Amino acid sequence: MSAYRVAQVTTPNGTFEIAEREASQLGPRQVRIAVEACGVCHSDAIFVSNGLPGLSFPEVPGHEIAGRIEELGAAAQDQGWQVGDRVAVGWFGGSCGHCKPCREGDFIVCRSLQVPGWTYDGGFAEKVVAPVDALARIPDALSAVDAGPLACAGVTTFNGLRRSSARPGDLVAVLGLGGLGHLGVQYAAAMGFETVAIARGAEKADFAKQLGAHHYVDSTSGTPVAEALQSLGGAKVVLATAGHSEAITATVSGLAPRGELVVIGADTEPLGVTPAQLLLSGYVLRGHPSGTSQDVEDTMAFSALHNIRPMTEAVPLDRADEAFQKMLAGKARFRMVLTVG
C-alpha cells in the first residue's frame, strides 16, 4: 500500500502538521477517494477541540470532500460507481442501514451516523476512505473547489429551504451572510422566494442584493429585526444560518402567522423564545440537519443549473493551519478550501 499525506492535530486544539499515513485495506463496502479539494467548515473546530464523544487523536478533520474514486471495495463494485468517477462526501458520511430512522428512510438522523473527521479520517488529506453510501456524484459543471463546500454548507442551506413550508412567492428571510448565508440567499432567490437578507451593518446591503436578495435588513440599525420583517408582511420562513442564539431569537416575532424558524446555525446558548410566542401565532421552530448523499447530489445539480457557487479561497493542504485559523477568526470570505495536487 502506498503512503499519503494528511493534515492532522495530535492534541486537542493543537496546530495542524503534515504527516504520512499508510493506505489501509478497503472493506467490502468502502471506496478510496483521491482528494482534490476539501472545505474548512466551522464544525471542524468541534473535532479539533475534542468537543464530541468518540474522537481520537491524531485527528484529521474535513467533511466537505471532493475528489475521484481511486479504488472500490469488493461489494462496492456493483453499486454503479467506477474508478475515476468524481464524487463528493459531506457531513453525511454513511449510515448503519438498520436503526429505526434508517429503516424509515431518514438516513441523515441515523443513530450511528458516520461523519468524516469524527468516525473516520476526514478530507484534510490526499486520500480518504469512505462508505459507498456516502458518495454523491459531482456534475461536470462544478469544479472540485466548488463541489466540496456544497457537500455541507450548500446542502444544509438548500435542504433547509426546500423542506421548509415556504412556497414560491413567499417572503423568506436568511439570517447571516457568512459561509452558509451567502449560499442561502442565492438558493432562496433561485427558488422563487421574495428574499430578505439579514446581517450586521449597512455596508452589506449591496452585497446582499448582488446575491439576489430583494430586501436587506441591517440588524444593527435602530429598527428591531422582527419589526423590519413585519413591515414587509412577516416572513413565512426564517432560515437562521448565523450561529448566534440572540440574533436568532430576534427574528421570531418577525414571522408571519404559522411562520417557521429553521435553525441551521449552531450555538450552545438557549433561544429566548416563550411558549406564548409560539402558541399565539402558531409558530414552528425546528432544527435542520445537513442532508444525505442524494440531497448533496440534488444540491450540486441545482447549483449547476442556476449558476450558484460558493465564494471560496483555496490554499494548498500544506497551509491547513493557516486556513483553519483564518476560518476561526471569521476572516474567510466565505469558505476556505484546501486543495491537493
C-alpha positions as CSV (number, residue, x, y, z in Angstrom):
1,M,0.0,0.0,0.0
2,S,1.3,3.5,-0.9
3,A,1.7,6.3,1.7
4,Y,-0.2,9.6,1.6
5,R,-0.2,12.9,3.4
6,V,-2.7,14.2,5.9
7,A,-3.0,17.4,7.9
8,Q,-3.6,16.5,11.5
9,V,-3.6,17.7,15.0
10,T,-2.0,15.4,17.6
11,T,-3.6,17.0,20.7
12,P,-6.9,18.9,21.3
13,N,-6.7,22.5,19.9
14,G,-3.2,21.7,18.6
15,T,-1.5,23.1,15.5
16,F,-2.0,21.3,12.2
17,E,1.0,19.4,10.9
18,I,1.6,17.3,7.8
19,A,2.1,13.6,8.4
20,E,2.2,10.5,6.4
21,R,-0.2,7.5,6.6
22,E,0.0,4.1,5.0
23,A,-3.1,3.3,2.9
24,S,-5.2,0.6,4.6
25,Q,-7.0,-2.4,3.0
26,L,-10.5,-1.4,1.9
27,G,-13.6,-3.0,3.5
28,P,-16.1,-4.6,1.1
29,R,-18.5,-1.5,1.1
30,Q,-15.8,1.1,1.1
31,V,-14.1,3.3,-1.5
32,R,-10.8,5.1,-1.6
33,I,-11.0,8.7,-2.8
34,A,-8.1,10.7,-4.2
35,V,-9.0,14.1,-2.6
36,E,-8.8,17.1,-4.9
37,A,-10.4,19.7,-2.5
38,C,-11.8,19.9,1.0
39,G,-13.7,22.8,2.5
40,V,-12.9,24.1,6.0
41,C,-16.2,24.2,8.0
42,H,-16.7,25.8,11.4
43,S,-17.9,22.4,12.6
44,D,-14.3,21.2,12.2
45,A,-13.4,23.2,15.2
46,I,-15.6,20.9,17.4
47,F,-13.5,17.9,16.3
48,V,-10.2,19.7,16.7
49,S,-11.1,20.8,20.2
50,N,-12.2,17.2,21.2
51,G,-15.8,18.5,21.7
52,L,-17.6,15.3,20.7
53,P,-17.6,11.8,22.2
54,G,-15.6,9.1,20.5
55,L,-13.0,11.4,19.0
56,S,-9.4,10.2,19.0
57,F,-6.0,11.8,18.2
58,P,-4.2,12.4,15.9
59,E,-7.3,13.9,14.4
60,V,-7.8,14.5,10.7
61,P,-10.9,16.7,10.1
62,G,-12.7,17.6,6.9
63,H,-16.3,16.8,5.8
64,E,-16.5,18.9,2.6
65,I,-14.7,16.5,0.4
66,A,-14.4,16.4,-3.4
67,G,-12.2,14.1,-5.5
68,R,-12.1,11.0,-7.6
69,I,-12.7,7.3,-6.8
70,E,-9.3,5.6,-6.8
71,E,-10.3,2.1,-5.6
72,L,-13.6,0.2,-4.9
73,G,-14.2,-2.4,-2.2
74,A,-15.5,-5.8,-3.4
75,A,-19.2,-5.2,-2.5
76,A,-19.0,-1.5,-3.8
77,Q,-18.2,-2.5,-7.3
78,D,-21.8,-3.3,-8.2
79,Q,-23.2,-0.1,-6.8
80,G,-23.0,1.9,-10.1
81,W,-19.6,3.5,-9.3
82,Q,-16.4,3.3,-11.3
83,V,-12.7,4.2,-10.7
84,G,-12.3,7.8,-11.8
85,D,-15.8,8.9,-11.0
86,R,-15.9,12.4,-9.5
87,V,-17.5,12.3,-6.1
88,A,-18.3,14.4,-3.0
89,V,-18.7,13.4,0.6
90,G,-20.2,15.8,3.2
91,W,-21.3,15.7,6.8
92,F,-23.3,12.6,5.8
93,G,-20.5,10.1,5.7
94,G,-22.6,6.9,5.8
95,S,-25.4,5.3,7.8
96,C,-25.9,2.0,9.6
97,G,-29.0,1.0,7.5
98,H,-30.7,-0.9,10.3
99,C,-31.7,1.6,13.1
100,K,-35.3,2.8,13.1
101,P,-34.6,6.1,11.3
102,C,-32.7,4.3,8.6
103,R,-35.5,1.7,8.2
104,E,-37.8,4.6,7.7
105,G,-35.6,6.1,5.1
106,D,-34.5,9.1,7.3
107,F,-30.8,8.3,7.0
108,I,-29.4,11.8,8.0
109,V,-30.6,11.2,11.6
110,C,-29.2,7.6,11.7
111,R,-28.5,6.7,15.3
112,S,-25.0,5.6,14.2
113,L,-24.4,8.3,11.6
114,Q,-20.8,8.4,10.3
115,V,-19.2,11.8,9.8
116,P,-15.8,12.3,8.2
117,G,-13.3,13.6,10.7
118,W,-15.3,12.2,13.6
119,T,-15.9,8.5,12.9
120,Y,-13.1,8.1,10.4
121,D,-10.3,10.3,9.0
122,G,-11.6,13.3,7.1
123,G,-10.7,15.1,3.9
124,F,-7.7,17.2,5.2
125,A,-5.7,14.6,3.3
126,E,-4.5,13.4,-0.1
127,K,-6.8,10.3,0.3
128,V,-9.8,9.3,2.3
129,V,-11.7,6.0,2.7
130,A,-15.5,6.4,2.9
131,P,-18.5,4.1,2.8
132,V,-20.1,3.7,-0.7
133,D,-23.4,5.1,0.5
134,A,-21.8,8.4,1.4
135,L,-20.9,9.2,-2.3
136,A,-22.6,12.0,-4.3
137,R,-21.8,12.4,-8.0
138,I,-20.3,15.8,-8.9
139,P,-21.7,17.4,-12.1
140,D,-19.2,18.2,-14.9
141,A,-20.1,21.9,-14.5
142,L,-18.7,22.1,-11.0
143,S,-15.0,22.3,-10.0
144,A,-13.8,20.3,-7.0
145,V,-13.2,23.6,-5.1
146,D,-16.9,24.5,-5.7
147,A,-18.2,21.0,-5.0
148,G,-16.6,20.4,-1.6
149,P,-18.4,23.2,0.3
150,L,-21.7,22.3,-1.4
151,A,-21.5,18.9,0.3
152,C,-22.1,20.5,3.7
153,A,-22.7,24.3,3.6
154,G,-24.6,24.0,0.4
155,V,-26.8,21.0,1.1
156,T,-27.6,22.3,4.6
157,T,-29.0,25.6,3.3
158,F,-30.5,24.2,0.1
159,N,-32.3,21.4,2.0
160,G,-33.3,23.7,4.8
161,L,-35.2,25.8,2.3
162,R,-36.7,23.2,0.1
163,R,-38.0,21.2,3.1
164,S,-39.5,24.2,4.7
165,S,-43.1,25.3,4.5
166,A,-42.3,28.2,2.1
167,R,-43.6,28.2,-1.5
168,P,-42.5,30.4,-4.5
169,G,-43.6,34.0,-3.9
170,D,-43.5,33.7,-0.1
171,L,-41.3,36.1,2.0
172,V,-38.3,34.2,3.2
173,A,-35.5,35.7,5.4
174,V,-31.9,34.4,5.6
175,L,-30.2,35.4,8.8
176,G,-26.5,35.8,8.2
177,L,-24.3,36.3,5.2
178,G,-21.4,34.1,6.0
179,G,-20.3,30.7,4.7
180,L,-23.9,29.3,5.0
181,G,-25.8,32.5,4.5
182,H,-24.2,33.7,1.2
183,L,-25.4,30.4,-0.3
184,G,-28.8,30.5,1.4
185,V,-29.6,33.9,-0.2
186,Q,-28.7,32.6,-3.6
187,Y,-30.8,29.5,-3.2
188,A,-33.8,31.4,-1.8
189,A,-33.8,33.8,-4.7
190,A,-33.4,30.9,-7.3
191,M,-36.3,29.0,-5.6
192,G,-38.6,31.9,-6.3
193,F,-38.9,33.3,-2.8
194,E,-39.2,37.0,-2.0
195,T,-35.8,37.0,-0.3
196,V,-34.7,39.1,2.7
197,A,-31.1,39.0,3.8
198,I,-30.4,39.9,7.5
199,A,-26.9,40.8,8.6
200,R,-24.9,43.3,10.6
201,G,-24.0,46.7,9.0
202,A,-25.5,48.8,6.3
203,E,-22.4,48.3,4.1
204,K,-23.5,44.7,3.4
205,A,-26.7,45.8,1.6
206,D,-25.2,45.9,-1.9
207,F,-23.5,42.5,-1.5
208,A,-26.9,41.0,-0.4
209,K,-28.6,42.5,-3.5
210,Q,-25.8,41.0,-5.7
211,L,-26.5,37.6,-4.2
212,G,-30.2,38.0,-5.2
213,A,-31.8,39.4,-2.1
214,H,-34.9,41.6,-2.7
215,H,-34.6,43.3,0.7
216,Y,-31.9,43.9,3.2
217,V,-32.3,44.3,7.0
218,D,-29.4,45.7,9.0
219,S,-29.6,44.2,12.4
220,T,-27.5,47.0,13.9
221,S,-29.9,49.7,12.9
222,G,-32.4,51.3,15.2
223,T,-35.3,49.2,13.9
224,P,-35.6,45.8,15.6
225,V,-35.2,42.9,13.1
226,A,-38.7,41.5,13.9
227,E,-40.3,44.9,13.2
228,A,-38.4,45.2,9.9
229,L,-39.7,41.8,8.8
230,Q,-43.3,42.6,9.9
231,S,-43.1,45.8,7.8
232,L,-42.6,43.6,4.8
233,G,-45.6,41.4,5.7
234,G,-43.9,38.9,8.0
235,A,-41.7,36.0,7.0
236,K,-43.1,32.7,6.1
237,V,-39.7,31.2,6.9
238,V,-36.6,32.4,8.6
239,L,-33.5,30.4,7.7
240,A,-31.1,31.0,10.6
241,T,-27.6,30.4,9.3
242,A,-25.8,32.6,11.9
243,G,-24.7,30.6,15.0
244,H,-25.8,33.2,17.5
245,S,-28.8,32.5,19.7
246,E,-29.6,36.1,20.5
247,A,-29.7,37.0,16.8
248,I,-31.9,34.0,16.0
249,T,-34.3,34.9,18.8
250,A,-34.6,38.5,17.4
251,T,-36.2,37.1,14.3
252,V,-39.0,35.0,15.8
253,S,-41.6,37.8,16.2
254,G,-40.9,38.7,12.6
255,L,-42.6,35.6,11.4
256,A,-46.0,35.6,9.7
257,P,-48.8,33.7,11.4
258,R,-47.9,30.0,11.2
259,G,-44.4,31.0,10.1
260,E,-41.4,28.7,10.6
261,L,-38.0,29.3,12.0
262,V,-35.5,26.8,10.5
263,V,-32.2,26.7,12.6
264,I,-29.0,25.5,10.9
265,G,-26.5,27.8,12.6
266,A,-25.2,26.0,15.8
267,D,-24.9,27.7,19.2
268,T,-24.8,26.2,22.7
269,E,-26.8,29.1,24.2
270,P,-30.6,28.6,24.6
271,L,-33.0,30.6,22.4
272,G,-35.1,33.2,24.3
273,V,-38.5,32.1,23.0
274,T,-41.6,31.8,25.2
275,P,-44.4,29.3,24.8
276,A,-46.8,32.2,24.4
277,Q,-45.0,33.4,21.3
278,L,-45.3,30.0,19.7
279,L,-49.0,29.5,20.7
280,L,-50.5,32.8,19.8
281,S,-49.2,32.8,16.2
282,G,-48.8,29.1,15.6
283,Y,-45.1,29.4,15.0
284,V,-43.0,26.3,14.2
285,L,-39.4,26.1,15.4
286,R,-37.2,23.3,14.1
287,G,-33.6,22.3,13.7
288,H,-32.5,21.1,10.3
289,P,-29.6,18.7,9.9
290,S,-27.5,18.5,6.7
291,G,-28.6,16.0,4.1
292,T,-27.9,12.6,2.6
293,S,-25.7,11.8,-0.3
294,Q,-28.7,12.1,-2.6
295,D,-29.5,15.5,-1.1
296,V,-25.9,16.5,-1.9
297,E,-26.4,15.4,-5.5
298,D,-29.6,17.4,-5.7
299,T,-27.8,20.5,-4.3
300,M,-25.0,20.3,-6.7
301,A,-27.4,19.8,-9.7
302,F,-29.5,22.8,-8.6
303,S,-26.3,24.9,-8.2
304,A,-25.0,23.9,-11.6
305,L,-28.4,24.7,-13.2
306,H,-28.7,28.1,-11.6
307,N,-25.0,29.1,-11.7
308,I,-24.8,29.2,-7.9
309,R,-21.3,28.8,-6.5
310,P,-19.7,29.2,-3.0
311,M,-17.3,32.0,-2.7
312,T,-14.0,30.4,-1.8
313,E,-10.4,31.0,-1.0
314,A,-8.3,28.0,-2.0
315,V,-4.9,27.2,-0.4
316,P,-2.7,24.0,-0.6
317,L,-3.0,21.3,2.0
318,D,0.4,22.3,3.4
319,R,-1.3,25.5,4.6
320,A,-4.1,23.8,6.5
321,D,-3.3,25.5,9.8
322,E,-3.4,28.9,8.2
323,A,-6.7,28.2,6.6
324,F,-8.2,26.8,9.8
325,Q,-7.1,29.8,11.8
326,K,-8.5,32.2,9.2
327,M,-11.8,30.4,9.4
328,L,-11.8,30.5,13.2
329,A,-11.1,34.3,13.2
330,G,-14.1,34.9,10.9
331,K,-11.8,36.3,8.2
332,A,-12.7,33.7,5.5
333,R,-14.7,35.1,2.6
334,F,-16.5,32.9,2.6
335,R,-15.2,29.4,2.6
336,M,-11.6,28.3,3.0
337,V,-10.8,25.3,0.8
338,L,-7.8,23.0,0.9
339,T,-6.5,21.8,-2.4
340,V,-4.4,18.7,-3.2
341,G,-2.3,18.2,-6.3
